[in-house]
Amino acid sequence: MKRVDAIRAVAAKELADRLRNRWVWTVSALLLATTLSLTFLGATPIGVVGAPGPGAVMASLLNLAVYLVPLLALVMGAGVVIDEKRRGVLDLILVSPISSGEYFLGAFLGYALALSIALVTSFVPTGIALAFTTGIDPTEFARLLALVLALGTVFLALSFLISILSRDPARGVASSVLVWVLAVFVFDLAVVGLLVAYPGELPPLVFEGLLLLNPADIFRVLAFTWTGSAAAPLGLTGLTPTIPPAVLTLALVLWMIVPLLLGHRLFQRRLAMDTLI
Amino acid sequence: MTIRLDGVSKRFGTVTAVAPIDLEIGDGEWFGLFGRNGSGKTSLLRMLVGLSRPSSGRVLLDGTEPTAEVWRQVRRGLGFMPERVVMFEDQTGEQTLRYFARLKGVSVTEVGPLLEQVGLSTAAIRQVGTYSKGMLQRLNLAQALLGDPRLLVLDEPLSGLDVQGVKELFELLGTVEGRTVVLSSHRLPVMSRFVDRICVLRAGRIAALGTEEELQRRVGLPARVVVHPVHSAAGANESHGSLSAEIERLNAGTLVSLNGRLVVSVAQSEKLRLLAGLDGLGAAIDSVRVEEPSLEEVLLETS
């Protein structure tokens, strides 16, 4: 059996499971309802009915993505490996001619595909509706969607690492929520706190370095860079860091690869030592 | 495939699950592992299939210590049935087997006949979550049998099976000529009828190893000779009493009277002398039956 066949078999099974248990379609429906209502009803409190304009809509979607997508991805993968181990199925899988790395990668790809389907089926209809009503730039929207997919994949990789570190699925979910709070709320508040505490004293390099430590912030900065219309309504046009997009992209890719490699290393180690549970 | 364990042990922190063990299982041998809960059976089986790394010693397959790549090759011809597994409840039996077939690199066309073999063909399209315990056991066995493995390692495969189920199980296991089978069970009398050798584990150590007969001989448990007296015209009590006295005179073991029968508990070394003596009392005896100690009794004695 070719290694790629084994990876494909695991990925296909994980994807089929997510589709069968309706996780994908539930998340997709919820996201679609949220994106559409945010887009077309989000400005009603200030007396505007309908989509307020491409920039504002893009900014709203960006904000929605940065809060919701990491949470969905983290909770989705929180119990993945540990649950299979507790059920005894992992033993059956690993006595097949498949390595732990192939299983790990296959499971990740299956979950990533499921998450991507949920995101694409919710964001694309919103994008089409926006293209007809606000004249939003389809290229800009496609870039935002690509970034949203990357953000989801990064936090999914983190959830796989958390799953390996957790002793049971419940703890995995709790740890995932904690990571989400840290990444989406606490980290930003801490950075802003530093800026306020040391006004003008913090070298730009330190500020930019801190941003690279949080994938949610990398996503934000890249989104502002790639979708210029989103930055304007938030008043952030002059505040975006000067880190080259290539560096930011590389950082985002590393945020996906490093947790996966680390997760697999720990997975191998705990399997060998019989300490996975 | 031959399996050799050279000083293999397994420790979990300060707890020793398996003390250093030397053991060889021959090609095509059916090998049974017995022992109470916590005796180290599952830990040993997990090391045999490469799921767990020994704390010391080495597992040799066909004389060589397998590398990761060799394990991959070995696993193409390996079937493993764990004791406890919760299959994917929302998949059908057929989908479950198809998944494992793909992982093993086995053609999915094998799935249908295999489901038929284990008696799950009509339940194949039902979700596994609706299966009974016996059906789950058969599905678990079916995944182990995918690809006609040369080496089968089964942890408590008799659990949940009735007498007929056990018979069918062993018929299924025997469909491949020269297949090596290693299995663990608590059901000694059933298991001992099918395996070539038995290893009794106690607290992670080998307490006894050999064929059923060898174990019985080694432990030297007494045999029971049951004598049914002839009922004479003089009366049952009289004939019973005189026969009892004659047997006592043979001085070959401990005699008790039980529901009209005379039961002599006799050492294996004295058994033939007692039978010869009973032959001399032929006219007073209706029948004689020799009951050897069961393997279960051997296990109780050794562990």
HADDOCK unambig.tbl for C-alpha pairs under 7 A between the chains (distance, minus, plus):
assign (segid A and resid 1 and name CA) (segid B and resid 105 and name CA) 4.97 0.50 0.50
assign (segid A and resid 6 and name CA) (segid B and resid 103 and name CA) 5.54 0.50 0.50
assign (segid A and resid 9 and name CA) (segid B and resid 102 and name CA) 6.26 0.50 0.50
assign (segid A and resid 9 and name CA) (segid B and resid 103 and name CA) 6.49 0.50 0.50
assign (segid A and resid 87 and name CA) (segid B and resid 85 and name CA) 5.47 0.50 0.50
assign (segid A and resid 87 and name CA) (segid B and resid 86 and name CA) 4.84 0.50 0.50
assign (segid A and resid 88 and name CA) (segid B and resid 84 and name CA) 6.31 0.50 0.50
assign (segid A and resid 88 and name CA) (segid B and resid 85 and name CA) 4.45 0.50 0.50
assign (segid A and resid 88 and name CA) (segid B and resid 86 and name CA) 6.29 0.50 0.50
assign (segid A and resid 89 and name CA) (segid B and resid 85 and name CA) 6.01 0.50 0.50
assign (segid A and resid 89 and name CA) (segid B and resid 86 and name CA) 6.73 0.50 0.50
assign (segid A and resid 89 and name CA) (segid B and resid 87 and name CA) 6.54 0.50 0.50
assign (segid A and resid 95 and name CA) (segid B and resid 49 and name CA) 6.86 0.50 0.50
assign (segid A and resid 95 and name CA) (segid B and resid 51 and name CA) 6.92 0.50 0.50
assign (segid A and resid 95 and name CA) (segid B and resid 75 and name CA) 6.17 0.50 0.50
assign (segid A and resid 96 and name CA) (segid B and resid 75 and name CA) 5.54 0.50 0.50
assign (segid A and resid 96 and name CA) (segid B and resid 76 and name CA) 6.80 0.50 0.50
assign (segid A and resid 96 and name CA) (segid B and resid 103 and name CA) 6.06 0.50 0.50
assign (segid A and resid 96 and name CA) (segid B and resid 104 and name CA) 5.26 0.50 0.50
assign (segid A and resid 97 and name CA) (segid B and resid 72 and name CA) 4.64 0.50 0.50
assign (segid A and resid 97 and name CA) (segid B and resid 73 and name CA) 6.92 0.50 0.50
assign (segid A and resid 97 and name CA) (segid B and resid 75 and name CA) 5.15 0.50 0.50
assign (segid A and resid 97 and name CA) (segid B and resid 76 and name CA) 5.78 0.50 0.50
assign (segid A and resid 97 and name CA) (segid B and resid 103 and name CA) 6.91 0.50 0.50
assign (segid A and resid 97 and name CA) (segid B and resid 104 and name CA) 5.84 0.50 0.50
assign (segid A and resid 98 and name CA) (segid B and resid 72 and name CA) 6.86 0.50 0.50
assign (segid A and resid 98 and name CA) (segid B and resid 103 and name CA) 6.95 0.50 0.50
assign (segid A and resid 272 and name CA) (segid B and resid 52 and name CA) 5.76 0.50 0.50
assign (segid A and resid 272 and name CA) (segid B and resid 53 and name CA) 5.54 0.50 0.50
assign (segid A and resid 273 and name CA) (segid B and resid 53 and name CA) 6.94 0.50 0.50
assign (segid A and resid 274 and name CA) (segid B and resid 52 and name CA) 6.40 0.50 0.50
